[in-house]
Amino acid sequence: MINEIFFDKFKVDNIEHDENKVLIILKSTNLATKCTCCGVKTTKVHSKYKRQVLDLPIFR
């Protein structure tokens, strides 16, 4: 069910939680994408991002 909440280009890789937070680790399902700097198609991961979602009442 949690996969339906997120965009279809991601899959849930792991879920961690404690009494104060839930951490959902997503991975892209895209095999290749364009570099945002030069526009060249690549299959390598250049960076990872941590995002904090504060405005979605997912678990209320």
mmCIF file of the N, C-alpha and C atoms, coordinates in Angstrom:
data_MODEL
# 
_entry.id   MODEL 
# 
loop_
_atom_site.group_PDB 
_atom_site.id 
_atom_site.type_symbol 
_atom_site.label_atom_id 
_atom_site.label_alt_id 
_atom_site.label_comp_id 
_atom_site.label_asym_id 
_atom_site.label_entity_id 
_atom_site.label_seq_id 
_atom_site.pdbx_PDB_ins_code 
_atom_site.Cartn_x 
_atom_site.Cartn_y 
_atom_site.Cartn_z 
_atom_site.occupancy 
_atom_site.B_iso_or_equiv 
_atom_site.pdbx_formal_charge 
_atom_site.auth_seq_id 
_atom_site.auth_comp_id 
_atom_site.auth_asym_id 
_atom_site.auth_atom_id 
_atom_site.pdbx_PDB_model_num 
ATOM 1   N N  . MET A 1 1  ? 0.805  -1.195 0.000   1.00 0.00 ? 1  MET A N  1 
ATOM 2   C CA . MET A 1 1  ? 0.000  0.000  0.000   1.00 0.00 ? 1  MET A CA 1 
ATOM 3   C C  . MET A 1 1  ? 0.848  1.259  0.000   1.00 0.00 ? 1  MET A C  1 
ATOM 4   N N  . ILE A 1 2  ? 1.959  1.242  0.701   1.00 0.00 ? 2  ILE A N  1 
ATOM 5   C CA . ILE A 1 2  ? 2.759  2.465  0.793   1.00 0.00 ? 2  ILE A CA 1 
ATOM 6   C C  . ILE A 1 2  ? 3.350  2.861  -0.558  1.00 0.00 ? 2  ILE A C  1 
ATOM 7   N N  . ASN A 1 3  ? 3.573  1.898  -1.452  1.00 0.00 ? 3  ASN A N  1 
ATOM 8   C CA . ASN A 1 3  ? 4.061  2.232  -2.791  1.00 0.00 ? 3  ASN A CA 1 
ATOM 9   C C  . ASN A 1 3  ? 3.044  3.068  -3.563  1.00 0.00 ? 3  ASN A C  1 
ATOM 10  N N  . GLU A 1 4  ? 1.761  2.910  -3.282  1.00 0.00 ? 4  GLU A N  1 
ATOM 11  C CA . GLU A 1 4  ? 0.725  3.667  -3.967  1.00 0.00 ? 4  GLU A CA 1 
ATOM 12  C C  . GLU A 1 4  ? 0.728  5.133  -3.563  1.00 0.00 ? 4  GLU A C  1 
ATOM 13  N N  . ILE A 1 5  ? 1.290  5.455  -2.405  1.00 0.00 ? 5  ILE A N  1 
ATOM 14  C CA . ILE A 1 5  ? 1.325  6.830  -1.924  1.00 0.00 ? 5  ILE A CA 1 
ATOM 15  C C  . ILE A 1 5  ? 2.347  7.646  -2.709  1.00 0.00 ? 5  ILE A C  1 
ATOM 16  N N  . PHE A 1 6  ? 3.446  7.033  -3.082  1.00 0.00 ? 6  PHE A N  1 
ATOM 17  C CA . PHE A 1 6  ? 4.547  7.740  -3.724  1.00 0.00 ? 6  PHE A CA 1 
ATOM 18  C C  . PHE A 1 6  ? 4.462  7.626  -5.235  1.00 0.00 ? 6  PHE A C  1 
ATOM 19  N N  . PHE A 1 7  ? 5.291  8.399  -5.911  1.00 0.00 ? 7  PHE A N  1 
ATOM 20  C CA . PHE A 1 7  ? 5.312  8.392  -7.372  1.00 0.00 ? 7  PHE A CA 1 
ATOM 21  C C  . PHE A 1 7  ? 5.682  7.014  -7.889  1.00 0.00 ? 7  PHE A C  1 
ATOM 22  N N  . ASP A 1 8  ? 5.215  6.706  -9.084  1.00 0.00 ? 8  ASP A N  1 
ATOM 23  C CA . ASP A 1 8  ? 5.453  5.383  -9.653  1.00 0.00 ? 8  ASP A CA 1 
ATOM 24  C C  . ASP A 1 8  ? 6.896  5.166  -10.094 1.00 0.00 ? 8  ASP A C  1 
ATOM 25  N N  . LYS A 1 9  ? 7.739  6.187  -10.087 1.00 0.00 ? 9  LYS A N  1 
ATOM 26  C CA . LYS A 1 9  ? 9.143  6.027  -10.484 1.00 0.00 ? 9  LYS A CA 1 
ATOM 27  C C  . LYS A 1 9  ? 10.048 5.723  -9.297  1.00 0.00 ? 9  LYS A C  1 
ATOM 28  N N  . PHE A 1 10 ? 9.453  5.412  -8.167  1.00 0.00 ? 10 PHE A N  1 
ATOM 29  C CA . PHE A 1 10 ? 10.211 5.071  -6.969  1.00 0.00 ? 10 PHE A CA 1 
ATOM 30  C C  . PHE A 1 10 ? 9.685  3.772  -6.382  1.00 0.00 ? 10 PHE A C  1 
ATOM 31  N N  . LYS A 1 11 ? 10.553 3.078  -5.655  1.00 0.00 ? 11 LYS A N  1 
ATOM 32  C CA . LYS A 1 11 ? 10.112 1.910  -4.899  1.00 0.00 ? 11 LYS A CA 1 
ATOM 33  C C  . LYS A 1 11 ? 10.587 2.093  -3.459  1.00 0.00 ? 11 LYS A C  1 
ATOM 34  N N  . VAL A 1 12 ? 9.841  1.538  -2.539  1.00 0.00 ? 12 VAL A N  1 
ATOM 35  C CA . VAL A 1 12 ? 10.224 1.598  -1.133  1.00 0.00 ? 12 VAL A CA 1 
ATOM 36  C C  . VAL A 1 12 ? 11.326 0.584  -0.907  1.00 0.00 ? 12 VAL A C  1 
ATOM 37  N N  . ASP A 1 13 ? 12.488 1.075  -0.480  1.00 0.00 ? 13 ASP A N  1 
ATOM 38  C CA . ASP A 1 13 ? 13.640 0.211  -0.236  1.00 0.00 ? 13 ASP A CA 1 
ATOM 39  C C  . ASP A 1 13 ? 13.680 -0.261 1.213   1.00 0.00 ? 13 ASP A C  1 
ATOM 40  N N  . ASN A 1 14 ? 13.274 0.606  2.124   1.00 0.00 ? 14 ASN A N  1 
ATOM 41  C CA . ASN A 1 14 ? 13.307 0.259  3.547   1.00 0.00 ? 14 ASN A CA 1 
ATOM 42  C C  . ASN A 1 14 ? 12.424 1.233  4.317   1.00 0.00 ? 14 ASN A C  1 
ATOM 43  N N  . ILE A 1 15 ? 11.921 0.786  5.452   1.00 0.00 ? 15 ILE A N  1 
ATOM 44  C CA . ILE A 1 15 ? 11.160 1.642  6.358   1.00 0.00 ? 15 ILE A CA 1 
ATOM 45  C C  . ILE A 1 15 ? 11.729 1.458  7.751   1.00 0.00 ? 15 ILE A C  1 
ATOM 46  N N  . GLU A 1 16 ? 12.104 2.578  8.363   1.00 0.00 ? 16 GLU A N  1 
ATOM 47  C CA . GLU A 1 16 ? 12.609 2.559  9.736   1.00 0.00 ? 16 GLU A CA 1 
ATOM 48  C C  . GLU A 1 16 ? 11.714 3.476  10.562  1.00 0.00 ? 16 GLU A C  1 
ATOM 49  N N  . HIS A 1 17 ? 11.505 3.118  11.819  1.00 0.00 ? 17 HIS A N  1 
ATOM 50  C CA . HIS A 1 17 ? 10.660 3.971  12.651  1.00 0.00 ? 17 HIS A CA 1 
ATOM 51  C C  . HIS A 1 17 ? 11.047 3.850  14.113  1.00 0.00 ? 17 HIS A C  1 
ATOM 52  N N  . ASP A 1 18 ? 10.709 4.896  14.836  1.00 0.00 ? 18 ASP A N  1 
ATOM 53  C CA . ASP A 1 18 ? 10.784 4.878  16.290  1.00 0.00 ? 18 ASP A CA 1 
ATOM 54  C C  . ASP A 1 18 ? 9.556  5.635  16.792  1.00 0.00 ? 18 ASP A C  1 
ATOM 55  N N  . GLU A 1 19 ? 9.531  5.986  18.053  1.00 0.00 ? 19 GLU A N  1 
ATOM 56  C CA . GLU A 1 19 ? 8.322  6.610  18.595  1.00 0.00 ? 19 GLU A CA 1 
ATOM 57  C C  . GLU A 1 19 ? 8.102  8.034  18.090  1.00 0.00 ? 19 GLU A C  1 
ATOM 58  N N  . ASN A 1 20 ? 9.125  8.660  17.500  1.00 0.00 ? 20 ASN A N  1 
ATOM 59  C CA . ASN A 1 20 ? 9.007  10.049 17.067  1.00 0.00 ? 20 ASN A CA 1 
ATOM 60  C C  . ASN A 1 20 ? 8.968  10.260 15.559  1.00 0.00 ? 20 ASN A C  1 
ATOM 61  N N  . LYS A 1 21 ? 9.365  9.267  14.779  1.00 0.00 ? 21 LYS A N  1 
ATOM 62  C CA . LYS A 1 21 ? 9.431  9.500  13.337  1.00 0.00 ? 21 LYS A CA 1 
ATOM 63  C C  . LYS A 1 21 ? 9.343  8.195  12.561  1.00 0.00 ? 21 LYS A C  1 
ATOM 64  N N  . VAL A 1 22 ? 9.044  8.350  11.282  1.00 0.00 ? 22 VAL A N  1 
ATOM 65  C CA . VAL A 1 22 ? 9.063  7.244  10.328  1.00 0.00 ? 22 VAL A CA 1 
ATOM 66  C C  . VAL A 1 22 ? 9.988  7.673  9.195   1.00 0.00 ? 22 VAL A C  1 
ATOM 67  N N  . LEU A 1 23 ? 10.975 6.850  8.882   1.00 0.00 ? 23 LEU A N  1 
ATOM 68  C CA . LEU A 1 23 ? 11.910 7.113  7.796   1.00 0.00 ? 23 LEU A CA 1 
ATOM 69  C C  . LEU A 1 23 ? 11.618 6.117  6.681   1.00 0.00 ? 23 LEU A C  1 
ATOM 70  N N  . ILE A 1 24 ? 11.224 6.630  5.531   1.00 0.00 ? 24 ILE A N  1 
ATOM 71  C CA . ILE A 1 24 ? 10.927 5.788  4.372   1.00 0.00 ? 24 ILE A CA 1 
ATOM 72  C C  . ILE A 1 24 ? 12.025 6.026  3.346   1.00 0.00 ? 24 ILE A C  1 
ATOM 73  N N  . ILE A 1 25 ? 12.775 4.987  3.028   1.00 0.00 ? 25 ILE A N  1 
ATOM 74  C CA . ILE A 1 25 ? 13.883 5.093  2.085   1.00 0.00 ? 25 ILE A CA 1 
ATOM 75  C C  . ILE A 1 25 ? 13.387 4.632  0.720   1.00 0.00 ? 25 ILE A C  1 
ATOM 76  N N  . LEU A 1 26 ? 13.460 5.537  -0.250  1.00 0.00 ? 26 LEU A N  1 
ATOM 77  C CA . LEU A 1 26 ? 12.989 5.259  -1.600  1.00 0.00 ? 26 LEU A CA 1 
ATOM 78  C C  . LEU A 1 26 ? 14.168 5.145  -2.546  1.00 0.00 ? 26 LEU A C  1 
ATOM 79  N N  . LYS A 1 27 ? 13.999 4.355  -3.584  1.00 0.00 ? 27 LYS A N  1 
ATOM 80  C CA . LYS A 1 27 ? 14.984 4.261  -4.661  1.00 0.00 ? 27 LYS A CA 1 
ATOM 81  C C  . LYS A 1 27 ? 14.259 4.470  -5.979  1.00 0.00 ? 27 LYS A C  1 
ATOM 82  N N  . SER A 1 28 ? 14.939 5.129  -6.895  1.00 0.00 ? 28 SER A N  1 
ATOM 83  C CA . SER A 1 28 ? 14.375 5.358  -8.215  1.00 0.00 ? 28 SER A CA 1 
ATOM 84  C C  . SER A 1 28 ? 14.314 4.048  -8.988  1.00 0.00 ? 28 SER A C  1 
ATOM 85  N N  . THR A 1 29 ? 13.252 3.879  -9.758  1.00 0.00 ? 29 THR A N  1 
ATOM 86  C CA . THR A 1 29 ? 13.150 2.707  -10.623 1.00 0.00 ? 29 THR A CA 1 
ATOM 87  C C  . THR A 1 29 ? 13.655 3.016  -12.033 1.00 0.00 ? 29 THR A C  1 
ATOM 88  N N  . ASN A 1 30 ? 14.035 4.267  -12.282 1.00 0.00 ? 30 ASN A N  1 
ATOM 89  C CA . ASN A 1 30 ? 14.610 4.631  -13.581 1.00 0.00 ? 30 ASN A CA 1 
ATOM 90  C C  . ASN A 1 30 ? 15.980 3.995  -13.722 1.00 0.00 ? 30 ASN A C  1 
ATOM 91  N N  . LEU A 1 31 ? 16.241 3.395  -14.858 1.00 0.00 ? 31 LEU A N  1 
ATOM 92  C CA . LEU A 1 31 ? 17.555 2.808  -15.112 1.00 0.00 ? 31 LEU A CA 1 
ATOM 93  C C  . LEU A 1 31 ? 18.552 3.861  -15.567 1.00 0.00 ? 31 LEU A C  1 
ATOM 94  N N  . ALA A 1 32 ? 18.076 4.905  -16.211 1.00 0.00 ? 32 ALA A N  1 
ATOM 95  C CA . ALA A 1 32 ? 18.950 5.975  -16.682 1.00 0.00 ? 32 ALA A CA 1 
ATOM 96  C C  . ALA A 1 32 ? 18.179 7.289  -16.632 1.00 0.00 ? 32 ALA A C  1 
ATOM 97  N N  . THR A 1 33 ? 18.916 8.379  -16.539 1.00 0.00 ? 33 THR A N  1 
ATOM 98  C CA . THR A 1 33 ? 18.315 9.708  -16.540 1.00 0.00 ? 33 THR A CA 1 
ATOM 99  C C  . THR A 1 33 ? 19.329 10.700 -17.076 1.00 0.00 ? 33 THR A C  1 
ATOM 100 N N  . LYS A 1 34 ? 18.883 11.911 -17.337 1.00 0.00 ? 34 LYS A N  1 
ATOM 101 C CA . LYS A 1 34 ? 19.789 12.941 -17.834 1.00 0.00 ? 34 LYS A CA 1 
ATOM 102 C C  . LYS A 1 34 ? 20.428 13.683 -16.672 1.00 0.00 ? 34 LYS A C  1 
ATOM 103 N N  . CYS A 1 35 ? 21.694 14.002 -16.823 1.00 0.00 ? 35 CYS A N  1 
ATOM 104 C CA . CYS A 1 35 ? 22.411 14.819 -15.847 1.00 0.00 ? 35 CYS A CA 1 
ATOM 105 C C  . CYS A 1 35 ? 21.784 16.210 -15.840 1.00 0.00 ? 35 CYS A C  1 
ATOM 106 N N  . THR A 1 36 ? 21.514 16.749 -14.649 1.00 0.00 ? 36 THR A N  1 
ATOM 107 C CA . THR A 1 36 ? 20.904 18.072 -14.554 1.00 0.00 ? 36 THR A CA 1 
ATOM 108 C C  . THR A 1 36 ? 21.876 19.186 -14.926 1.00 0.00 ? 36 THR A C  1 
ATOM 109 N N  . CYS A 1 37 ? 23.167 18.901 -14.922 1.00 0.00 ? 37 CYS A N  1 
ATOM 110 C CA . CYS A 1 37 ? 24.167 19.923 -15.282 1.00 0.00 ? 37 CYS A CA 1 
ATOM 111 C C  . CYS A 1 37 ? 24.444 19.965 -16.784 1.00 0.00 ? 37 CYS A C  1 
ATOM 112 N N  . CYS A 1 38 ? 24.742 18.806 -17.385 1.00 0.00 ? 38 CYS A N  1 
ATOM 113 C CA . CYS A 1 38 ? 25.179 18.783 -18.787 1.00 0.00 ? 38 CYS A CA 1 
ATOM 114 C C  . CYS A 1 38 ? 24.168 18.165 -19.741 1.00 0.00 ? 38 CYS A C  1 
ATOM 115 N N  . GLY A 1 39 ? 23.148 17.476 -19.227 1.00 0.00 ? 39 GLY A N  1 
ATOM 116 C CA . GLY A 1 39 ? 22.124 16.895 -20.078 1.00 0.00 ? 39 GLY A CA 1 
ATOM 117 C C  . GLY A 1 39 ? 22.463 15.546 -20.684 1.00 0.00 ? 39 GLY A C  1 
ATOM 118 N N  . VAL A 1 40 ? 23.635 14.996 -20.363 1.00 0.00 ? 40 VAL A N  1 
ATOM 119 C CA . VAL A 1 40 ? 24.047 13.703 -20.896 1.00 0.00 ? 40 VAL A CA 1 
ATOM 120 C C  . VAL A 1 40 ? 23.331 12.589 -20.134 1.00 0.00 ? 40 VAL A C  1 
ATOM 121 N N  . LYS A 1 41 ? 22.861 11.575 -20.859 1.00 0.00 ? 41 LYS A N  1 
ATOM 122 C CA . LYS A 1 41 ? 22.184 10.441 -20.236 1.00 0.00 ? 41 LYS A CA 1 
ATOM 123 C C  . LYS A 1 41 ? 23.193 9.612  -19.439 1.00 0.00 ? 41 LYS A C  1 
ATOM 124 N N  . THR A 1 42 ? 22.811 9.219  -18.229 1.00 0.00 ? 42 THR A N  1 
ATOM 125 C CA . THR A 1 42 ? 23.712 8.468  -17.362 1.00 0.00 ? 42 THR A CA 1 
ATOM 126 C C  . THR A 1 42 ? 22.957 7.401  -16.589 1.00 0.00 ? 42 THR A C  1 
ATOM 127 N N  . THR A 1 43 ? 23.676 6.362  -16.188 1.00 0.00 ? 43 THR A N  1 
ATOM 128 C CA . THR A 1 43 ? 23.105 5.315  -15.339 1.00 0.00 ? 43 THR A CA 1 
ATOM 129 C C  . THR A 1 43 ? 23.744 5.320  -13.957 1.00 0.00 ? 43 THR A C  1 
ATOM 130 N N  . LYS A 1 44 ? 24.687 6.218  -13.731 1.00 0.00 ? 44 LYS A N  1 
ATOM 131 C CA . LYS A 1 44 ? 25.385 6.284  -12.443 1.00 0.00 ? 44 LYS A CA 1 
ATOM 132 C C  . LYS A 1 44 ? 24.652 7.211  -11.477 1.00 0.00 ? 44 LYS A C  1 
ATOM 133 N N  . VAL A 1 45 ? 24.690 6.859  -10.210 1.00 0.00 ? 45 VAL A N  1 
ATOM 134 C CA . VAL A 1 45 ? 24.121 7.709  -9.167  1.00 0.00 ? 45 VAL A CA 1 
ATOM 135 C C  . VAL A 1 45 ? 25.156 8.769  -8.819  1.00 0.00 ? 45 VAL A C  1 
ATOM 136 N N  . HIS A 1 46 ? 24.779 10.027 -8.989  1.00 0.00 ? 46 HIS A N  1 
ATOM 137 C CA . HIS A 1 46 ? 25.694 11.123 -8.705  1.00 0.00 ? 46 HIS A CA 1 
ATOM 138 C C  . HIS A 1 46 ? 25.522 11.662 -7.290  1.00 0.00 ? 46 HIS A C  1 
ATOM 139 N N  . SER A 1 47 ? 24.328 11.539 -6.747  1.00 0.00 ? 47 SER A N  1 
ATOM 140 C CA . SER A 1 47 ? 24.083 12.083 -5.417  1.00 0.00 ? 47 SER A CA 1 
ATOM 141 C C  . SER A 1 47 ? 22.832 11.450 -4.812  1.00 0.00 ? 47 SER A C  1 
ATOM 142 N N  . LYS A 1 48 ? 22.692 11.645 -3.519  1.00 0.00 ? 48 LYS A N  1 
ATOM 143 C CA . LYS A 1 48 ? 21.516 11.190 -2.784  1.00 0.00 ? 48 LYS A CA 1 
ATOM 144 C C  . LYS A 1 48 ? 20.966 12.380 -2.021  1.00 0.00 ? 48 LYS A C  1 
ATOM 145 N N  . TYR A 1 49 ? 19.676 12.375 -1.795  1.00 0.00 ? 49 TYR A N  1 
ATOM 146 C CA . TYR A 1 49 ? 19.034 13.484 -1.122  1.00 0.00 ? 49 TYR A CA 1 
ATOM 147 C C  . TYR A 1 49 ? 18.182 12.980 0.034   1.00 0.00 ? 49 TYR A C  1 
ATOM 148 N N  . LYS A 1 50 ? 18.154 13.751 1.089   1.00 0.00 ? 50 LYS A N  1 
ATOM 149 C CA . LYS A 1 50 ? 17.261 13.482 2.218   1.00 0.00 ? 50 LYS A CA 1 
ATOM 150 C C  . LYS A 1 50 ? 16.210 14.580 2.218   1.00 0.00 ? 50 LYS A C  1 
ATOM 151 N N  . ARG A 1 51 ? 14.965 14.182 2.193   1.00 0.00 ? 51 ARG A N  1 
ATOM 152 C CA . ARG A 1 51 ? 13.856 15.130 2.199   1.00 0.00 ? 51 ARG A CA 1 
ATOM 153 C C  . ARG A 1 51 ? 12.976 14.864 3.410   1.00 0.00 ? 51 ARG A C  1 
ATOM 154 N N  . GLN A 1 52 ? 12.544 15.930 4.035   1.00 0.00 ? 52 GLN A N  1 
ATOM 155 C CA . GLN A 1 52 ? 11.657 15.811 5.183   1.00 0.00 ? 52 GLN A CA 1 
ATOM 156 C C  . GLN A 1 52 ? 10.277 16.297 4.762   1.00 0.00 ? 52 GLN A C  1 
ATOM 157 N N  . VAL A 1 53 ? 9.321  15.394 4.781   1.00 0.00 ? 53 VAL A N  1 
ATOM 158 C CA . VAL A 1 53 ? 7.953  15.728 4.397   1.00 0.00 ? 53 VAL A CA 1 
ATOM 159 C C  . VAL A 1 53 ? 7.196  16.113 5.657   1.00 0.00 ? 53 VAL A C  1 
ATOM 160 N N  . LEU A 1 54 ? 6.735  17.344 5.682   1.00 0.00 ? 54 LEU A N  1 
ATOM 161 C CA . LEU A 1 54 ? 6.041  17.831 6.869   1.00 0.00 ? 54 LEU A CA 1 
ATOM 162 C C  . LEU A 1 54 ? 4.552  18.067 6.640   1.00 0.00 ? 54 LEU A C  1 
ATOM 163 N N  . ASP A 1 55 ? 4.154  18.166 5.389   1.00 0.00 ? 55 ASP A N  1 
ATOM 164 C CA . ASP A 1 55 ? 2.790  18.588 5.123   1.00 0.00 ? 55 ASP A CA 1 
ATOM 165 C C  . ASP A 1 55 ? 1.862  17.488 4.624   1.00 0.00 ? 55 ASP A C  1 
ATOM 166 N N  . LEU A 1 56 ? 2.287  16.239 4.678   1.00 0.00 ? 56 LEU A N  1 
ATOM 167 C CA . LEU A 1 56 ? 1.424  15.148 4.245   1.00 0.00 ? 56 LEU A CA 1 
ATOM 168 C C  . LEU A 1 56 ? 0.939  14.338 5.447   1.00 0.00 ? 56 LEU A C  1 
ATOM 169 N N  . PRO A 1 57 ? -0.352 14.358 5.713   1.00 0.00 ? 57 PRO A N  1 
ATOM 170 C CA . PRO A 1 57 ? -0.893 13.606 6.850   1.00 0.00 ? 57 PRO A CA 1 
ATOM 171 C C  . PRO A 1 57 ? -1.061 12.121 6.506   1.00 0.00 ? 57 PRO A C  1 
ATOM 172 N N  . ILE A 1 58 ? 0.029  11.463 6.155   1.00 0.00 ? 58 ILE A N  1 
ATOM 173 C CA . ILE A 1 58 ? -0.021 10.085 5.678   1.00 0.00 ? 58 ILE A CA 1 
ATOM 174 C C  . ILE A 1 58 ? -0.519 9.123  6.755   1.00 0.00 ? 58 ILE A C  1 
ATOM 175 N N  . PHE A 1 59 ? -0.070 9.292  7.963   1.00 0.00 ? 59 PHE A N  1 
ATOM 176 C CA . PHE A 1 59 ? -0.349 8.315  9.013   1.00 0.00 ? 59 PHE A CA 1 
ATOM 177 C C  . PHE A 1 59 ? -1.334 8.825  10.054  1.00 0.00 ? 59 PHE A C  1 
ATOM 178 N N  . ARG A 1 60 ? -2.133 9.800  9.718   1.00 0.00 ? 60 ARG A N  1 
ATOM 179 C CA . ARG A 1 60 ? -3.112 10.332 10.677  1.00 0.00 ? 60 ARG A CA 1 
ATOM 180 C C  . ARG A 1 60 ? -4.417 9.603  10.574  1.00 0.00 ? 60 ARG A C  1 
# 
